[in-house]
Amino acid sequence: MDQADEEEERPLLSDVEAEFGGREARLKLEQKLLRKLDMRMSILVLIYVLNYIDRNNISAARLQGFEADLHLQGQQFNTLLGILYVGYILMQIPSNMFLNHIGRPSIYLPTCMVFWGVLSCLTGATHNFTGALLTRFFLGFVEAAFFPGALFLLSKWYKRSELGLRTALLSCGILISNAFGSLIASGILSRMQGKLGHAAWRWLFYIEGCLTILVAIMATFVLPDFPENSHHFLSPEETCLAKLRMQEDVGVGDCEETERKDSRFPGLRDALGDWRVYWLALALTSLVVSLSFNAFFPTLTETLGYSPTVTLLLCAPPWGFATVIAFVVSRHSDKTGERFFHIAIPLSIGLIGFVIAISTMRLVARYIALFLMAQSYAGFICFLTWTSNTFARPPSKRAVVLAFVNAFSQLGNIGGSYVWQKSWGPTYIRSYAICISTNGLCIVMCLIFRQVLANQNKQRELSAARPRGYRYLL
């Protein structure tokens, strides 16, 4: 049955509201539910900050002797960056399918977090390229569980009109980690050199890895599970309302009634048989290549000519600016119910930043370019929300789609690891040219996808003979 047609089977609004004591009582209960959820979900931002810090602290360590102490040569540093995404790609789909099956993100996600904290500490204990390569490879395996799992967890609790802002707040963890990660690294690298006989960059991995383990233990007691099994912090009325909200949002529930009964792997066949999934995966891969400057931000900031400590401090303001822009753009996208232009406009502004950087070596202009480039992440965040909105049901398909699109896009990070070769610096003209091309390609693919969804919405209206019911967000 088409989702638009299922509107006829929904209970009358007055009957639903009467179950909760009337419209006003339901609104108050819903606000209370959202406050509880937001307080518990907020720890996901902190986890994502640590996820990205543990992934990218190698770039800060590079400024303080990491390459020299491990005797790295040629493209070996770039290989250390890229190898992480091999495990990251392989594990995302199985991880999200497993999470959907067990329904216990409060246990699964923190457990994976403990493992990646340990691996981060082990990176600080390595003494050669092989040791660093192994820790980075397995770090990708365990970190793969978090981001698609967090997106899936959010989509189990929040309506489409609420999801953009929450996805933005989660994804701002990337931006916050780039800002505060640089500040933390600056403090550790400038003060810990030689302590207990260890280089400062080793302390960077030890301290940040231990912090990750501590937060993982806390997260076990804070993170919610899914609406159908999160009864320890919700009243029966709140649990019922949480399920009902998801049903009202798209016309069907988010549990067993929407799943296929003829498959051992529900959602996998549906996801991999939908061409739109591959289209979005390719578009996001192109976007990720254009955002590859993120892993090399300290290196690009170093071209301004300052000391390592000042360089790391200068990394923070562009990402603070990007965090504000991402929040504003995502908030407006949710309010208007529009996605494409909220993706295309930040990416277009990022293009301007690339053009400025490729055109001049003047200090002020290049630093402004870093601000414009960083705010491109607002488009990346809206892209993730659009993906979750487009594949709303069944939840098993959504879990696979989110994992597949995110995993496939990490091919862009593998390729992006070699976009910023040292021999191309300090101008990095070739690198910026690649980013301009991939950024533009993503915008074009999103425009085509928007038109496809618009056509499908028109077909639904014609087949239903009324402009109501479930419609794709454009």
Buried (B, 14 or more C-beta within 10 A) or exposed (E): EEBBBBBEEBEEEEEBBBBBEEEEBBEEBBEBBBEBBBEBBEBBBBBBBBBBBBBBBBBBBBBBBBBEBBEBEEBBBBBBBBBBBBBBBBBBBBBBBBBBEEBBBBBBBBBBBBBBBBBBBBBBEBEEBEBBBBBBBBBBBBBBBBBBBBBBBBBBBBBBEBBBBBBBBBBBBBBBBBBBBBEBBBBBBBEBBEEEEBBBBBBBBBBBBBBBBEBBEEBBEBBBBBBBEBEEBBEEBBBBBBBBBBBBBBBBBBBEEBBBEEEEBBBBBBBBEBEBBBBBBBBBBBBBBBBBBBBBBBBBBBBBEBEBBBBBBBBBBBBBBBBEBBBEBBBBBBEEEBBBBBBBBBBBBBBEBBBBBBEEEEEEEBBBBBBBBBBBBBBBBBBBBBBBBBBBBBBBBBBBBBBBBBBBBBBBBBBBBBBBBBEBBEBBEBBBEBBBBBBBBBBEBBEEBBEEBBEBBEEBBEEBEEEEBBBBBB
